[in-house]
């Protein structure tokens, strides 16, 4: 399944300053293919997360379109778009995303039971073990470190088994050993046919990439970048 952006941009309008808008992402055309892990790097504030959120169906582009195969994401009403995101697109956000009133195990299972689905218990056990958090299954999010919360969020997305995985700084709170485990898991997901995008400051992520891009002041560059 391919995720395709056609000339998407994002402007934020403001009342003060020299210009009346700020271009967070300048026109970008990008194709993310199944079976490949793409890495997007760049400094903080360069537009990486904004671009990822537009690709995920979470943030309307100011201009342009985003397609999942032949489906125009932003032509959908909120309900069908939410259902499509739930079924097809897994997002690993940069910040805290745990439901604080659920245990680690319940958080990981949650996406699978939305819309009446069956709990993916075997997959949850597999990924908790892979990321070294099996012993935390009954812990509450408030009891976890930043790295443990990050591994829980990644386990939750992989347990849900989406066809597209968009990960924002997935190794940001991790030591070198867990960084390698997580990047290897995302690479294996791509090898299994998933469409995977990793947004990262971590230079180590480049070693796992099939394609690499960079954002700088809202402009996408790289040898695989398409002209807008």
C-alpha positions in Angstrom: 0.0 0.0 0.0 1.4 3.3 -1.1 1.1 6.7 0.7 1.5 9.6 -1.7 1.7 13.3 -1.2 1.0 15.6 -4.1 2.3 19.2 -3.6 1.2 19.4 0.0 2.1 22.4 2.1 1.2 23.9 5.5 1.0 27.5 6.4 0.2 29.0 9.8 -1.3 32.4 9.7 -0.4 35.0 12.4 -1.3 38.6 13.2 2.1 39.8 14.1 5.6 39.8 12.4 7.0 40.7 9.0 4.8 38.2 7.2 1.2 37.3 7.9 1.9 33.6 7.7 4.6 31.1 8.5 5.4 28.2 6.0 6.0 25.2 8.2 6.1 22.9 5.2 6.7 24.2 1.6 5.2 22.3 -1.3 6.3 18.6 -1.1 5.6 15.7 -3.3 6.6 12.3 -1.8 5.9 8.7 -2.4 6.2 6.2 0.5 6.2 2.6 -0.9 5.3 -0.6 0.8 8.3 -2.8 1.7 10.6 0.2 2.3 11.8 2.0 5.4 12.1 5.8 4.8 14.0 8.0 7.2 13.3 11.7 7.5 15.9 13.8 9.4 16.3 17.4 10.2 16.6 19.9 13.0 13.8 20.6 15.5 11.4 23.1 13.9 12.3 22.1 10.4 8.7 20.8 9.6 9.3 17.0 10.0 6.4 16.4 12.4 4.1 18.7 10.5 4.8 16.7 7.3 4.3 13.4 9.1 0.9 14.5 10.6 -0.3 15.6 7.1 0.7 12.2 5.7 -1.1 10.5 8.6 -4.4 12.2 8.0 -4.1 14.1 11.2 -3.5 17.6 9.8 -5.1 19.1 6.8 -2.6 20.5 4.3 -3.1 24.1 3.3 -2.7 23.0 -0.3 -2.2 19.7 -2.0 -3.5 16.1 -1.5 -2.5 12.9 0.3 -3.5 9.5 -1.1 -3.5 6.1 0.5 -3.4 4.1 -2.7 -6.3 5.7 -4.6 -8.1 7.1 -1.6 -7.8 10.9 -1.1 -7.6 11.2 2.7 -8.8 14.7 3.0 -11.7 14.2 0.7 -13.2 11.9 3.4 -15.6 13.0 6.1 -14.3 12.7 9.7 -15.9 9.4 10.5 -14.6 7.4 7.4 -11.2 9.1 7.8 -11.0 8.1 11.5 -11.9 4.5 10.6 -9.4 4.4 7.8 -6.6 5.7 10.0 -7.6 3.1 12.7 -7.5 0.2 10.2 -4.5 1.2 8.0 -2.3 3.8 9.6 -0.3 3.4 12.8 1.2 6.5 14.3 3.9 6.5 16.9 3.8 10.0 18.3 6.7 11.9 19.8 5.0 12.9 23.1 3.0 10.9 25.7 0.2 9.0 24.2 -0.8 6.5 26.9 -4.3 6.3 28.4 -3.3 7.0 32.0 -6.2 5.0 33.5 -5.1 1.8 31.7 -2.3 -0.6 32.4 0.6 -1.1 30.0 -1.0 -4.3 28.6 -4.4 -2.7 28.3 -2.8 0.3 26.4 -1.1 -2.0 24.0 -4.3 -3.9 23.3 -6.6 -0.9 23.0 -6.3 -0.2 19.3 -7.2 -3.7 18.4 -10.5 -3.7 20.3 -11.8 -0.3 19.0 -14.6 -0.7 16.6 -15.4 -4.1 18.1 -12.2 -5.8 17.2 -10.8 -8.8 19.0 -7.8 -8.3 21.4 -4.5 -9.2 19.7 -3.1 -10.9 22.8 -0.5 -13.1 21.1 0.9 -10.0 19.2 0.9 -7.9 22.4 2.9 -10.6 24.3 5.3 -10.9 21.4 6.1 -7.2 21.3 6.2 -6.7 25.1 8.8 -9.5 25.2 10.8 -8.0 22.2 11.0 -4.6 23.9 11.7 -5.9 27.4 8.5 -4.6 29.0 6.7 -7.9 29.8 7.4 -7.3 33.5 5.5 -4.0 33.3 2.3 -5.4 31.9 0.2 -4.5 35.0 2.0 -1.2 35.6 0.3 2.2 35.1 1.8 4.8 32.7 2.6 7.1 35.6 5.0 4.5 36.9 7.0 4.2 33.7 10.1 6.0 32.6 10.2 7.9 29.3 12.0 5.1 27.6 9.5 2.5 28.8 6.6 4.7 27.7 8.2 5.0 24.2 8.6 1.2 24.0 5.0 0.7 25.1 3.8 3.1 22.3 5.8 1.2 19.7 4.6 -2.1 20.9 1.0 -0.8 20.7 1.4 0.2 17.1 3.1 -3.0 16.0 0.5 -5.1 17.8 -2.3 -3.3 15.9 -0.5 -4.4 12.6 -1.3 -1.4 10.4 -0.1 -1.4 6.8 1.5 2.1 7.2 3.7 2.9 10.2 4.6 6.6 10.8 7.1 6.9 13.7 8.0 10.3 15.2 11.4 10.1 17.0 10.8 6.5 18.1 14.2 6.2 19.6 14.3 9.6 21.3 14.2 8.3 24.9 16.1 5.0 24.4 19.6 3.8 25.1 21.7 2.3 22.3 20.7 -1.2 22.9 16.9 -0.5 22.8 17.5 1.9 19.9 18.9 -1.0 17.9 16.0 -3.3 18.9 13.3 -0.8 17.9 15.0 0.2 14.5 15.4 -3.5 13.7 11.7 -4.1 14.5 10.7 -1.3 12.2 13.0 -2.5 9.5 11.5 -6.0 9.8 8.1 -4.5 9.4 9.2 -2.9 6.2 10.7 -6.2 5.0 7.3 -7.8 5.7 5.6 -5.4 3.3 4.7 -2.4 5.5 5.1 1.2 4.5 7.4 2.7 7.2 8.4 6.3 7.8 10.8 7.1 10.6 11.2 10.8 11.6 14.5 10.9 13.6 17.4 13.0 14.9 19.2 9.8 15.5 22.0 9.2 13.0 21.9 5.5 13.7 18.5 5.4 11.9 20.2 6.0 8.6 21.8 2.6 8.7 18.4 1.0 8.6 16.9 3.1 5.8 16.1 2.2 2.2 15.5 5.8 1.4 16.5 9.0 3.2 15.3 12.6 3.1 16.0 15.8 5.1 13.8 18.7 6.0 15.3 22.2 6.4 13.0 25.2 7.0 10.1 23.3 5.5 11.9 22.2 2.4 12.3 18.5 1.6 15.6 17.4 0.1 17.4 14.2 -0.8 18.4 12.3 -3.8 14.9 10.6 -3.9 13.0 13.9 -3.5 10.5 14.7 -6.2 10.1 18.2 -7.6 7.0 20.0 -6.1 
